[in-house]
Amino acid sequence: MAIEYICRYCQIYLGRIDPDGLTEAQLGFDQLTPEERKDIITNDIDGNQYVHVVCETCQEVLESYPERSLLPSLFH
């Protein structure tokens, strides 16, 4: 089972890790509330996990124009 990291705004693929031998604490997942986990982490039918984070480009847009976080996409 792999963990794929994807930007929650632009959907760019950020990377993949194989979590074999890693604990939720090492991945930082233990720091999330149940609501945050539901919002950030999803699973597909093959057992892969997708973690929706913010890429550097989208982070810069949000820092410069915080009101854009209200839009469905930062770039449209």
WONOR-V864770 format. One record per pair of residues at least 6 apart in sequence whose ideal C-beta (glycine too) atoms are under 7 Angstrom apart, sorted by the first residue. I is the first residue (numbers start at 1). J is the second residue. If there is no record, write none. Layout:
# WONOR-V864770
i: {I:I}
j: {J:J}
This chain:
# WONOR-V864770
i: {1:1:1:1:2:2:2:3:3:3:3:3:4:4:4:5:5:5:5:6:6:6:6:7:7:7:7:7:8:8:8:9:9:9:9:10:10:10:10:10:12:14:14:19:24:29:32:40:40:41:41:42:43:58:61:61:62:62:68}
j: {19:47:48:49:16:18:48:16:17:19:49:51:16:48:50:14:15:51:53:13:14:50:52:14:53:54:55:58:52:53:54:54:58:73:74:55:57:58:74:75:55:53:55:27:30:37:40:51:52:49:51:50:49:74:68:74:68:69:74}
